[in-house]
Amino acid sequence: MTGAPVQRVGPEETRLVAERIAEAFMALDAPRWLVPDASKREAVLAGQFEILVDHAMRHGLVHATGDRAGVAVWFPSVGEPAPPPEDYDARLAAACGEWTERFVHLDELFAANHPHPDHHHLALLAVTPWRQGQGLGSALLRHHHAVLDAEGVPGYLEASSVSSRDLYARHGYRVAEPFRLPDGTPFWPMWREPAR
């Protein structure tokens, strides 16, 4: 039972997708540094993810399993770059409050390590905690990899845990040296060449 088929979702599901990602990411190390107050962490993450998901609805691709237990947010980085999210600084400050500078630092880390050749960027992949390990993440990856392979386009992502790094490696991503948050939490840049 994988929750397939994978579908593209529209703007009316922006908040649902953002909340799904926040819920899944609560177990990761990075959010503990980004939002030290555990009582506010999930709400702050959902607000920040909502900005990214909203941007992807306009300039990227948002996919979900049929039951919405798994979601993926892709940004094509081919040719002219997409504009930044509208009113990003103000929206980030409104969502993240006293921790805004930590999210700005994370944005800067991601930007400094982002590759320049044409690719699609898997910005976010999340599966609701009680459905993890059932193949939903793999179904989401296979769905978009079929497009990338057909078009001859590489994929890029930043893995935020050992388990996700290993999942992506099984799907053909090569791992590079990690970059780290100030507390030492690693992110692994990973690149996938299209299958011929």
N, C-alpha and C positions, 0 to 999 in steps of 0.2 A: 504494500500500500504506500505509494509515493506521493499522493496528492496531485498527480499529474492530471490533465495536461498543463503545460506552462502557457500562460496567456500574457499578452501585454495589457497593462492596466492604465486607466486614465486619471485625469486630475481629481476627479471626485473621490479617489482613494488615497490621495496624498497623505492625509493624517494617519490613516490606518497603516500604510506602509512605514511611515516614520515611527509610529508606536511599536510596530513589529520589530524594527531594527533596534530600537532602544531596549526593548525587552530582552532580545537575544544578546545584546552587547553588554548587558549588566554583569555577566560572568567574566568579562575580560579585564585585563590589568589596566589598560589605558584609561578607561572611564574613572577609575579610582584616583588617578592623578588629575584628570581634567576637572572632576567635580568631587572634591574631598568630602563634602557633606552627603553621606549615603541617603539621607531622607529626601534630598532634592535631586539626586543623580539622574534617575530615570526621566523625570519631567524635563530637566535641562537637556539631556541627550535627545529626547523626542523633539523638542523645540529646534535644536540645531539640525537634526536630521530632516525635519520638515522643510527647512530652507533648501537643503541639497536635493531632496526628492522633488520639491516644487520646480527647482531648476531643471532637473532631469525630465520632468514632464514636458518642458518646453524645448530642451536642447539635447535630450538624451533618450534613453529607453528604460522603462521600468517594467519588469516582468514579475509575475507571481505564479505560484502553483494554484491550481483550481480552488483549493480550500483556503488559500491565502496564508498558509503556515510558513511558506518560504517566499522570500522576495529578493530580487536582484536589481541593482541600479547601475546602468552602464552609461558612459559618456564617450561618444565617438570623438577621437582626436585625430581627425583627418582633414588636411587642407587648412582653411582658415579656422582659428580657434573660436569657440563659442564665447560670447560676452560673459563677464562675471555675473553672478546672481544679482538681480535688481535690489538696490538699497542694502547691499550685503552687510556693510559695517553696522548700520543701525539695527537691522534685523538680528544680527549676531549678538549685539549688545543687549537687545531686548530678550532674547532667548537665554543667554548665558550669564547675564548679570555680573556679579563680582568675579566670575571665572572666565570672562571674555578673553583676557590676555592669554590664558592657557590654550584656548581654542585657536587664537591667532598664531600662537607659537606652533601648534600642530599644523595649521594650514601652511605656514612657512616651511616647516620640515618636509611636508608632502611636496610642495612646489620645488624645493631645492633638489629633491631626489627623483623628480618625474622625468621620464625619458622624452626625447624630442621626436624620434621617428613616428610616422603615422601608426596609429593603433586605436583600439577601443579600451577604455579604462573601466575596469570593474571597481567602482567606487565603494559599493556596499553589497554584501551578500549576507542574508540573515535567515535563520530558521528558528521558529519558536522553540523554546528550550525542551519541551516534552516531546517534540517531534524530531529532534536531532538524531542523527545516526540511522535514519530511515531512507536515505537516498534523495531527499528533496534538494539539497544543495547541489548534488551531482546532476539531477535532472535540470536544474536551472542553468548550470554550466554547459551541459551538452546542448541545450536549446540554443544558446547564443553562439557557442563554438561552431555549430553547423553553419551559421551565417558567416562567421569570420573565416572559416575554412573555404567556403564557397567563393568569398570575395578576396581571399588571399591577404587578410588583414591580421596582424598580431594582436594579442591581448596583453594587458598589463594590470597589475594590482599590487596592493600592499597588504600582506598577510599580518594579522594582529595577534595570532596565537600559534603555538606549535601544531595544534591539531588542524587549524585551517591551512597552515603552510603545507602540511603533509597531504591534506585533501587536494590542494591545488597542484602539488607536485604529481599526484596520481593522474591529474588531468592535463599533464604536459607542460606545466610551468616550471621554468628554471629559476632557482632562488639565487639572489645576490646577497652581499653582505648587508646585515641589518643596519638601519639607522635607529636612533633611540631618543625617547623623551628624557627630560632632565633627571627623572628618577631611575633611569636605566631600562625602562620598558621598551622592548624592541618592536620594530615593524620590518618585515622582510619584503623588499621589492622583488617582484616575480614577473617574468616575461614568458609568453607563449608564442612560438612561431606557428602560423597556420599549418594544419596538416595538408599534405599535398594529395 
